């Protein structure tokens, strides 16, 4: 019995989610991991594939679901007031997420890795489908291309990172530089991560009122040394000093400006004296970066539409391949049947040449009958298929030697 292959298209793609823009998202965060496990457990039996993307800013479920009724019931039992997208809009949303256009900070880089990790996690567990693999692969490719071909992720929008960037701009580079970071809180640690992820300073010193916290923060940057705040004046001069510490002006930092080439202090109020850059200069830098990224959004959106068109074209080709594979399977069965009949004829004494010739003729006619009858049924709208096939067959025959168009056989 004929079993028609399923079309591989976006019509069965569904996306549900809750993000940082939704008022209920804060309630979800503490239990996101358990809901994720539950979603996989309940949705996998109801769909061809499922991928859950859970980050600090979003919880999204992507389904390859030809019958979404029961799946939607499960989703709404797990998530409070989730939004729903389907088909092309669901795919476009994932591409926008991967490109950083749907993030709290436009163009942020981390989400691309999170999309990739979510897909790989589901794939390794055998929970994805051919459609979801294609859609997520397209999203990852689009996100990488957006960052490569536009400036959507250029500049920084975090104050700690911006302070490091301003220091790098003033010194031309931070490779091989001596850097002091004052503070051990979240801002100081963000400075350290950004510094050591992007550059290779010759030395990094972390100073804090609490030496244990300084030591802990120093772990953000391999090879960094931790000291107490009171020992800052005992160190040799540095190229760049980065300050992010609470409590207002600190007597230990009164002479820091004279001990460094560039001083950036994002403490409010500044903890040091006469810094080159304060939180105000950093704010201006961040605003410039934000404006520059927003100017890139139309370019990224155009790029994503190109990638979406490529995805749709790919899925169409894959659907056609499925039907062609089904045709080749049927032709293979015809060949096997004709081979068995031919073997019996030869065993019964029939001339092998005649038996094989009869089998080949029968095979060709049986294999091509559906195609030829399809064209003949409506010559007005399908006649062009006959013309195109005739051209292609003529082209194929011309490559077969003197008997097929005058091209000499290869005698080697």
NORSUL-V456463 format. One record per pair of residues at least 6 apart in sequence whose ideal C-beta (glycine too) atoms are under 6 Angstrom apart, sorted by the first residue. I is the first residue (numbers start at 1). GAP is how many residues later the second one is. Records with the same first field share a line. If there is no record, write none. Layout:
I: GAP, GAP
This chain:
5: 317, 318, 321
7: 312
8: 123, 307, 310, 311
9: 306
10: 77, 78, 81
11: 76
12: 52, 54
13: 74, 77, 78
14: 49, 51, 54, 72
15: 47, 70, 75, 78
16: 45, 59, 66, 68
17: 43, 65, 66
18: 7, 10, 41, 61, 64
19: 39
20: 37, 84
24: 56, 57
28: 31
32: 22, 27
35: 43
36: 16, 18
39: 13, 22, 39
42: 32
43: 7, 28, 31
44: 6, 83
46: 24, 25
47: 16, 17, 18, 24
48: 16, 81
49: 15, 79, 80, 83
50: 13, 77
51: 11, 67, 68, 71, 81
52: 9
53: 7, 65
55: 59
57: 47
63: 8
64: 65, 67, 68
65: 6
75: 7
85: 8
91: 44
92: 216
94: 45
95: 44, 47, 209
96: 6
98: 14, 17, 41, 44, 45
99: 43, 44, 47, 201
100: 7, 8, 11
103: 8
105: 52
106: 187
107: 45, 46, 186
109: 44
112: 31
115: 24
116: 24
119: 17
122: 6
138: 169, 173
142: 162, 165
146: 6, 154, 157
147: 6
150: 146, 149, 150
151: 145
152: 141, 144, 148
155: 134, 137
156: 6, 9, 133
157: 129, 132, 133
159: 107, 123
160: 27, 30, 31
161: 33
162: 120, 123, 124
163: 79, 101, 103, 119
164: 27, 30, 31
166: 98, 111, 119
167: 73, 95, 97
168: 6
170: 92
171: 68, 91
174: 25, 27
175: 24, 25
176: 26
177: 24, 62, 63
178: 24, 25, 60, 61
179: 22, 25, 61
180: 25, 58, 61
181: 7, 10, 11, 25, 61
182: 25, 61, 63
183: 61, 62
184: 24, 29, 30, 33
187: 57
188: 29, 56
189: 28, 31
191: 51
192: 28, 29
193: 27
196: 25
204: 17, 20
205: 20
206: 8, 11, 12, 18, 20
207: 20, 22, 25
208: 6, 21
209: 20
211: 17
214: 12
215: 11
218: 6, 8
229: 23
230: 22
232: 20
237: 22
238: 22
239: 22
240: 22
241: 15, 19, 22
242: 22
243: 22, 24, 28, 29
244: 22, 23
245: 22, 26
248: 21
249: 22
250: 21
253: 18, 19
254: 19
256: 16
257: 6, 16, 17
262: 14
263: 12, 13
264: 13
265: 7, 10, 13
266: 13, 16
268: 11
270: 8
331: 36
334: 29, 32, 33
335: 28
338: 21, 24, 25
342: 13, 17
345: 10
346: 6, 9
375: 7, 10, 11
397: 7, 8
398: 7, 9
401: 6, 8
